[in-house]
Amino acid sequence: MEDQIFLVDCGEGTQMQMAKYKIRRSKINYIFISHLHGDHYFGLVGLLTSMGLLGRTQELHIFAPPNLEDIIGLQLKVADIQLSYPLYFHPLTEEGVIVREMKFEISCFPVYHRIECWGFRFREVRPLRRVNPEKARQHEIPSSFFDRLKWGESYLRKDGVLVDNQLVTEPATKPRSYAYTADTLFDQRVADHVKGVDLLYHETTYLKDLEEQAVKRFHSTTVQAATIASIAGVQRLIIGHFSSKYEKLLAFEQEARDIFPNTDLAIEGVTYKI
């Protein structure tokens, strides 16, 4: 979002994927860990260490279940690692807003897995206005000021004339939002937390014929994920966390689209723009 990159969960191989897709770790200031199953956090300490080795100095914030703080501390201690940057750990203990900045707000909410597990919702607080470059130039506003115009600021020219922001910008679009549900059973309470988001990621470990197995393992099926999206009235659904038993994924997309047509598969290396 703008100049921020948010990392949600950090399994093994995260650093390799970041390098492969040229994701700049220096732009990550917030990391969110949904729960303490290995495929969601085993890559974290390696990433924290690499950030230190690369000379990071800006602070980093981690939001995760409380026990992860001791795990990180122990691993750093036994390896005698002193991080080069301030690391702040924020235990997730109740639903609600966990980050609030000028441009965005992030909240967490419980989902229903075998162990404590959290989903996250990202929301623009104040959408940016759109600059009309031609009008801005007519009013002698330099391009270096455009970012401030987007945030509603008016421009004071050298001759003392104040150019009203609305003369050179257009109204902002609706604030965008994204929700990540992590690993969860099908539970309609999840829909209440993701209602109306522009993009929803929902785990879809199994096809619909394995609903019983999904319940036993605290996961969801294609139909269940699509049903949550439909109940919540989201704009678009991305499904992922496919069981390794499936070699082909087309059936996942087909089954989900039967319930919620605007569904796509979460494929490695693909960017989904809102």
C-alpha positions, 0 to 999 in steps of 0.5 A: 500500500503506497510505500508499505509492504505488509508481510502476512505469515512467513513460512519456509522459503519466504526469503527465496520467494522474495528474492525471486519476485524482487520484493524489497524487505527494507519496505516491510515494517509490519509482519503479521503471523496468523498462528503457530503452525510451521508453514506459517512462521518457520521462515520468520527468524531467518528473515529477521536475522537476514534483515540485521545482516543487511544493516537494517536500522528502521524499527520492525513490528511483529503481530502474532500469538503471544507464544511466538515472542518466547520462540523468537527470543530463544532462537536469537539467544542461543545463536547470540544474535544482536539485531541491528534494529529495534524489534517490537512484538505485539501479542494478539489477544483480542479482536480489534484495531492493531495498527492505525496510521494516517493512511491505513488501519489494520485490525485482527479477528479470530478464525476457527482452527485447531489452535489459536488463529487470527485473520487480518483486515487492511483498510485505507483510512483516507483514500488519495485524491487524483491529481489532474496534471494539466490543471496543476501545471496551469496553476504553476504547481511543481510535480514534486508537490503532487503527493501532497495534493493527493492528501488534500493539501492546497498549494501556496505559490511564490507570488502568494496565491493559494491554489485550492486543492479542489481546483487541481484534483478530483475526488478520491475513490472509495477506500480500498480494503483487503482481508486474510482469513488464515486457516479456518473451519467454515464458520459464518462468523468469519463473514461478519469480520470481512463484510464488504471488503474489496478482496478476500483471501480465504483458505480452500484446502479441499474440494467440496467432496472432502468436506468431512475431512475438512472439518476434522482438520479444521480447514475449509472447502471450495464451496465453503470459502465461496459461501463466506464470500457471498454472505459477506458481500465481498467484491473478489475472492482469492482462494489458496492453501491447497492440499498437496494431494491435488496436482491440478487446481482447475477444479478448485476455481470451478467449484468456487465460481459456481457459488461466487463467480468472481473467484481466482486461484492464489498462484505464486508470483501473481499480483492481485491489484485492488 
